[in-house]
Structures are given as structure tokens and as C-alpha cells.
Amino acid sequence: MTIEPADTGVDRRAFLARAAALAAVTTVGAVALPAVASATGKPPTLDNPNAFVRPRPEALADPTELTIAEAAWLIRERRLRPEELLEAYLARIAAYDGTYQAFNVVLAEQARLAARSTGRGALRGIPLAIKDNYYTAGVHTTANSFLFQDFVPPFDATAVARLKAAGGIVLGKTQMGPLATTRATTPDGEVTTVNAWTPTNPNTDPGGSSTGTATAVAGRMATSGIGTQTGGSITAPSNAQNLTGIKPTMGRVSLHGIIPLSYTRDHPGPLARDAKDAAIMLTAMAGPDPADPRTQGLPNVPNLIDAATPVLHRGQVKLRWNTRIGVLPGFADGTSATALARQAYLAALAAIPGATLVEVPLPTDWNLLTGNNFNNVRLPERSEPFMPYLRDNLRGFGVSLSGWLQGALFGGNEFLIGQRAKVLLLERVLDQIFDKCDVVVQTNPVPFDIIGLPELALPIGFTAAGVPIGTILGGLPYGEDRLLSVAAAYQAVTDWHHRRPADPPAAGAAARMARPRLTAEEVLELSQ
């Protein structure tokens, strides 16, 4: 029996109507949204045979090299204890995080207690890095901001609670862009976290704002981790650091217990080492939550783990579902390292049975609808929850103050026009791109962040200097399984995702390393 991917069962008009309603409720508060599907059946389980993968021989020498699926296989077979895996990561943190500066806080003793728990799923005993805008009960949650420097939440964010319930171990909270803007810096702009691939050069972009999570996973200080995306903050650090990250469809994962940036654009999601690990993480995080109306009335979470399992036919990798892969104009043009990597990526995809590459146009008025004139409607959404602070504590915003003031001063007419433009953009993407393809290659995550569609970032090569090159696939509403199936097939015929950076110099050398400071003008530009 052939199981169709989830995106074939979603009414695009229903998703469009839901998006329009979500845009409207930003002016009246959280209310019930139109349903796009009736959820039936049981949710997928992490106790799935395809979630357990026999480790590669080269990964057996060092537990921190294991993927989630590989570590889960060893733990299930009683060839690796969760305590051993945890201590290997704690040792790397002690040795190298003085250079990487990926963590705000390391919860070693709490993690050791959690490692003694039992369970059956693939996340049992897996050490995870949590971005510091997710609530963690009894642990400081600062969003790397002066405003929250003393905040200790009384409960876990829904996503964190679900990861812990599945057996995941919270290693610590990771550095991030202040209030989820820019790359990770101190609140007053001094760069902290570096790219794990160039640890002695803090000028190399590590991606933001989920910088610390990306560096922790890439630097083998956590098996996987979670971040948030409002304007590329999962896909950008994943691309910058050779990871596979998913920004799911709006509502697929609850935002309850996450310090907000934008009510209609915030997306929680995983940053992982490969498609299978991303699927395991998202399976644990996803699903309806009574505390977040954005998660209600959605299609069932599909079997993401099976979708991320490569399919073989007569010994050859093929796509799980026949898939039209849309290629936007100019995607692979030129002779730069990035262009050459994209050309090789498209060639590898085209060679996989079941894949059909098709040229797709940019929708009408694409540059206008995705440009800052309309994209800036996110600024009032960002400022609204923080109005009390903007009245009483301007210093608390540090170097990012200008953007918050912009949002507070944004005109009501401009905001409403921008919301209508957002719905028009979604309509044109659904009608003019996805009538010709099932997934689409992208260079810029922001348009799909505006309209809430899913995206998957994956590695496709390196520059001559050894810096990772990544790309992004975009999908239909709730089509995360289709994205994972394409990524899994590509990763089955390439090895970019298996490559790891060399260990950094000792922390003492890092302490002497000059770190740049972002100005208010640079922060404002990067936040756009």
C-alpha cells in the first residue's frame, strides 16, 4: 500500500483562510482559528523501528559523533548507557565551550539525574541543547536580554516538556541573538558564539538567532537541539554550520512558553545532524496544544520518521514519493563556490529516481510583496508585547533598541495593508509556484516565514576555505514529510552531513581572541 504524503490532503484554500484569520487576530488577541483538517488516529511514536539506525563504523569510536538514531540503537541494544553519552558531551563542553561560547548555562547535575530515567523511544538518554527563549522550569530563561536577566519560569515550554517526556536530556540553555534578533551577542552587541567551523575567526557568520544551538550541535557538544525562526533563525545557522534544520508549518509546534518575537511568524523547530534526526525531534515536539490556539484544527502529524528513511529499489536510492522539485530563476547561476555547489546539488537530485526538476517562476510582484515595505509589518507584532518595557526601560533593549522603537511607531494603516499583502503573497505562492511543483528550492527563508510555510535546510558542500554551504527546500502546508523524504534521499547519496569540524583551540587562546561588537546600525540592518 502506498501512503501519500500529508501535503496531498490539505485544502490550500482552507490554509489560506486560516492564514487570513491569523493575520486578523494580531489586532484582537488569541482566538479560535478556522480548522484546516479534522485530526484522527493516533499520533506517531518515537518507538519506531526506523528511528533506530545501526551506527557507522567511524562513529563508534566517539559517542559524540553519533546521530540521535545511531545513539538510540546503541542504547536500545545496551551497548551504550545514557550516562556514558552524557559524560562524553559534558567533557567536550568543559574542554571547548570556552572557545565556542555556545551555552548560557550548562545543567550538568540536572542532566545526570535525567540520564537515569528509562523509556523506549529514540530520544531516551539523548543530550539536547535548548535555545534560551524556551521556558525551562526553575532555570533562568533570559532570551539573552537585559529585560529577562532575572527571569526564572515556573514551567517548561510545551516543546521542552515534550522532549523531556520522550526521554531527552536538557544539557543546557544556548546563546542566541538578543530577544531573537541577529547572531548571538551580549545584549550590548559584543559577539559571543562563533561558527564551529571557524572557531578562531569570530567574523565568520555562524547564523542567527539560534546561534548557540547550531554551534553546540555542530561542535559535538549536544546530539541535537532546538531553536526558533521568525526570519531565517533556524535555516540560516543550519546552513552556516552544516546541519539539517526544520522550520515547520505555522502551528505544527506549540509556541506556548517561548518568549515571543512575532505572533504570526514565530516557528519552533529542531537543528539536527541529518534528516532522520530532524524527523525524530519534530515528531516529539509537534502536535496540538490546548495552550496555543495556533496548533488547533490541523492535520495529524504524519509519520515523519518513516518519511526520513531512505527507500531502496534494487539497491538504488529512490524518492519515497514521486516529487516535482521546483527551481526558481537564477538559483544555480554563476561560477562561485555556492553556485557550483547548487549545480551539483541539483544534478544529484535529478539523478534520484522519482525526482523531476522543473523550472518555476517567481510569483507576480514577488520583490514588492517580500520586500521591507511589507515585511516590516512584523515590527509592531514584535513591539506590542514589550510596550511596558519600551515605556519604562529603554536601556533593557541594549543595542537592538532601534528596531523595537520602529515597531512601536509603525502606522496602523501600514500594518493593515501589510497584513493584506501577506495573504496575497501566500495566495500567489500556492497558485503560481505550487501548481507546478511539490517542493521548491530557495535562497531566502523570509518569504516562507512571512506566510508560515515549512522549510528544511540541509548541507550541500563547502567553500575553498572550509566553510559549509547549505540550501533550503520549501514545502506546502504541513508538508514536512515530503521535505524530509527529499532530504533523506539526497543525504543517502552524499556525505556532506557526516562531516564534522576539527576541534577548536583551548579556551585560554579563545579568551585572548578579539571579538567584534555590533553597532546599533548593524543590528538594525541584520534584523531586517
BELCOR-V487961 format. One record per helix or strand of 3 or more residues. SS is the DSSP state (h for helix, s for strand). FROM is the first residue (numbers start at 1). TO is the last residue. If there is no record, write none. Layout:
SS_FROM_TO + SS_FROM_TO
//
This chain:
h_6_9 + h_12_25 + h_49_51 + h_57_59 + h_63_65 + h_68_76 + h_82_100 + s_103_106 + h_108_114 + s_127_131 + h_146_148 + h_158_165 + s_169_174 + h_178_180 + h_211_218 + s_224_229 + h_235_240 + s_244_247 + s_267_272 + h_275_285 + h_293_295 + h_304_307 + s_311_313 + s_316_328 + h_337_350 + s_353_360 + h_366_370 + h_372_375 + h_378_384 + h_387_392 + h_394_409 + h_412_433 + s_439_442 + h_446_451 + s_455_462 + s_468_475 + h_480_492 + h_496_498 + h_507_511 + h_520_526
//
